[in-house]
Every structure is written in structure tokens, then in C-alpha cells.
């Protein structure tokens, strides 16, 4: 036992002394003075040997490994098991001593052994329970001081218990639950760790007023995962809590991490349909141990893909980013997560073909995620040439570099605006899709059946909540400034999803592309759910901020901007859709062009860019993407 810690030695000493004390107290309670005197000599011989045996039993059941401040039912059950083994051992010993050649009669007796069994459990468990209670009492004293905010927990009692235990252990500080509001009728009238269930979700105002009348002014609400589901209408809870001037936090689901940490309730958490079911084990199996390159790694999508690649076990990660502050920010963020992966951060512009080819060749990636792009529709309508250089020629550079470096897959982040495009953004992204599609087909043709060729795919999705330049941060900033909130058109409709869900589905699509065999898909489309009217989104965000649209905050309509359309679409009328058996993703079969045709278009684009001939470039875009009807201004 030399590898035990000093604390564990103390626990072993306590348990052995408890075992000896249980024997002595049992004999003192069971036998009178004369009987006890007759057994004294036997006890003197028995106790040292029993102490050694008890120590071995306790060590075998690992009683020394449990932390007393967290003593639980499994720990107490372990004590019952160890005490039972000792008691059964005494029964066996008693029958040996009963032999005429040894002692000739029972030394203990059945009643004595049963009494010992009860006392042994009491002595072993009593110290632990007492220690836990004293620690619990100290915790209560600490959290109930002036800086601990009286808090109402909203959600099922099973979720609330997770938070309460975290508070008791000191993992969550400066709040103290005074009541629980549960959506489950079976929880009513119950009490969880001395915290009562005071009502259901509709009782927030009543419960807060009742507690205030008794001198407890509730200043905080914590929403458990069961209170964040759409059926309980979490936005209503948030609005009502803010009207009561309460700070609202959420207790995230513990899936994917053991830490109990309260987070602010984000507007984005309450705006969407339930997320697609993600097979996280599939993603770990796909990414684990691989070398990953992410272009545009400092952007909203790129940085999230970097984090997910690290989370799923990538061995090496190279972040390519042309913004120095963005590159520094994501690199520092990944370092704080104690990532085991080797992280390489390089300043690079995807339009610099020679540098991109060299960096990716030196890194030798297995997977390349191409997230670098220019994506703001009105800006690209004005600065069309920059859009072509980055979204078309830059994507070609990345695709060629990935193929030359021997990558197994390249994934280009595309957009729903690439479908029957009406903007430069959409047309340039569709042309980049076409190049990846053509190169993918060419690699397949050249490889034949003898080898597994590299896959190049594009993944389309719509707007991402909370990404750089999205409407939600814009609306929140306008609300904080007192309004008005600006919307381009009353009938403007868009698709939305969260950054985390989008990136997980992008990686899922990549895993499918590498294993789809002959059923090759080059374009994947994420299921964006139901489209959302932007004006409805603006009104909900205003209400979630505790204000009333039209009264506290005005909504102003500014008119449709160049390159915008009222309704986004996810598939072209000429495209076939195919289910691939993965929730949240479908495959599209767009019209294909040969690699020679695409390269001819690209050569014309490069020549026109050199001469700054906007009309010539638009003509190429219209030729390559017949649905595009853009005209040079």
C-alpha cells in the first residue's frame, strides 16, 4: 500500500479503528461482565489479526478511494458489502472455533455477529456522513451570505438537482436556489435537497411576489435544459423574467463535457427548431488522428470548424487566415482549451496561389475545410472583382493545393445563394462549386476502379445565427442603441441555423462523401428547417429583450438591397435531391460541366480581371451559370 496518499492512509486507519471499535462495542453490549472477562484473553489474540484482515477487506473494496465530502449511495452500499464480508468471515470463524479440538463453543454467536454487522456499517458510514454534512453545512453558510443571489430554478427536478449539487460542491458560486418551478406535474409538492418545488412555469410572477413578501427578493433565474425545449416556450419565460428585472442564465446539457457551468441565455438559443440529431461518434471516428486544414479559420464558420476538429481528436490543425487579429484570436482560444493537437497558424491569402500551394503541400493534410470567402451581398455587388478573386480563383487555388498535397477530402463551404443566383456572391460561389464538382469527377475518372480518389464536395446552407454580419447581432446592437431596428422588406424570408449545428453537419457530410462509394454526391445541402420572416425575427428579439415592438423600439423598412431576393431557395429547379440516410443532410445533383470547360471559363475570367472588364466577367458568369442574370452597372 506504499502508493497510497497520506489522506488515504488516514482513511484506512479510521476504517481499521472503526472495525476494532465495532468488535469491542458489540462485546460490551452483548455480554455481561463475567462473560466479557472470560473472553478477554481470546479478544487480545483475535483483535490484531482481525485488524489486518479488515484492512485487507477494506482495501479490496477500495473504501479508501472515495472522497468523503461526496459520499453517496454507491459508497454506502460498498460499506454494506465490506461489512457483510467481515460478518460472514466471523460466522465461518465461529464454526471453526466450535470444533472440540479448538475452542469447543461459539466465541461470538449469531446474535453477536448480527449486532457487529450493524455497528460496523454505522461506524464506517457514520464518519463519512457526518463529514459530508459538516461540509454541506459550511457550504450553506458560505452561499447564503450577502453576495449569494436568491435564485429560482426552472426545469425538471432531475435537472435542478445537478445545479444544486454543483452549488453544494462549490463548483457554482454566488447563487442560492430558493425554489424550483417544474413543467412536470409529478414534481409538484416535492422537495429536492431541501429546495421546494413551488409551482409550474406559469407561476413565476406569483412565486417571486410570494417570496418577496417573506423577505426574499429573487434576482436570478436559472433555466435547466428541460426548460429550453420548444414545447415549454422558453422565450416566454425569458421575457417574463426580464420584466421582473431578473438575470437569466442557463444550465447547458452535460453532453460533451463534465463541467457544470452557468451561461447567459442567448437569444439565438430560443429562435430555432430543434437541432438535427448528430452522430458524434461518427464524427470522432472520422476526424480522430487526422491532419486538418481550415481556410478562413478566424471567421465565424472557420473558427467553429477549428474547435470541432480539435474536439473530435484531430492530431494536427493548420489555420489559414489573412486577418492577423482573427488568426491570433482563434489560436489563443484553442490554446486555452488545452488542446492536444499540434496547432499551426499561418497568415495567408487564398488568392496567393503560390503560397497556398506551398503551405498546404508542406502540411500534408488529410482533410481541407475551405471556409474563406467574401460573403456580404451588397458589398460584392459593388466590389465585384474582389468577390471573383476570392470566391472563384481563391477556391480554385485551395482545391488544387488540396489535390496536389494528396488530401483525402476537401470541403468547400457554399451558400443557398448559389442556387439560381441573383447576386455576385451567389454566382461566384456556384462557379466555385462547379470547379470542385468537375475536379472531383476528373479525379474519379483518372483513378478508375483501382484506387480511392480524393473527394471534393460543397456544402450549402443559409444564414448562421450570431455569425459575423448576421442579422441577430445587428438587431441586438440596434436595440441597445434605442432603435430603430432596420429590416429591408416586410416579406423578406431567410433560413437560419446555429454555428455549432452547421459545422457538425458539414463534418458529417465530409464523412459521408469519403465513404459513399459509387453513389457520389458533390453537393450537399443542410436541412435549414422552416424559413423565418425577418420582420418576425426582429419582433421576437425585441420582445426577448423585454421591450415591445412599435412602442419601445420601432421597426423601419429600408428597401431591398442590390443582389438580394425576398425568398432564398435550397435547390435549383434543374437539380435532383437525394436522401443519404443522415439526419439534416440531403444530396443535390446539379448540372455538371467538364473540367476543360470550367478551366476555359477561369482563363477568360483571369484575363478580364487583368483588364478590369466587368462586362466580360459577367458574361462568363452568365455562360457558366445560366440562371444568373446579373448585369454590369
FENZILIN-V735627 format. One line per field, one symbol per residue. burial: b if it has 24 or more other ideal C-beta (glycine too) atoms within 12 Angstrom, else e. A space follows every 10 residues. Layout:
BEGIN
burial = ???
END
This chain:
BEGIN
burial = eeeeeeeeee bbebbbbbbb bbbbebbeeb beeeeeeebe ebbeebbeeb bebbbebbee bebbebebbe beeebbebbe bbbbbbbebb bebbeeeeee eeeeebbbbe ebbebbbbbb bbbbbbbbbe ebeeebeebe eebeeeeebb bbbbbbbbbb bbbbbbbbbe ebeebbbbbb bbbbeebeee ebbebbbbbb bebbbebbee beeeebebbb bbbbbbbbbe ebebbbbbbb bbebebbbbb bbbeeeeeeb ebeebbbbbb bbeebbebee ebbbebbbeb bbbbbbbbbb bbbbbbbbbb bbbbbbbbbb bbeeebbebb beebeeeebe bebbbbbbbb bbbeebeebb eebbbbbbbb bbbbbbbeeb beebbbbbbb bbbbbbbbbb bbbbbebbbb bbbbbbbbbb bbbbbbbbbb bbbbbbbbbb bbbbeeeeee eebbbbbbbb bbbbbbbbeb bbebbbebbe eebebbbbee ebbbbbbbbb bbbbbbbbbb bbbbebeeeb bbbbbbbbbe bbbbbbbbbb bbbbbbbebe eebebeeeee bebbbeebbb bbeebebeeb ebebbbbbeb bbbebeebbe bbebbbebbe eeebebbbeb bbebbebbeb eee
END
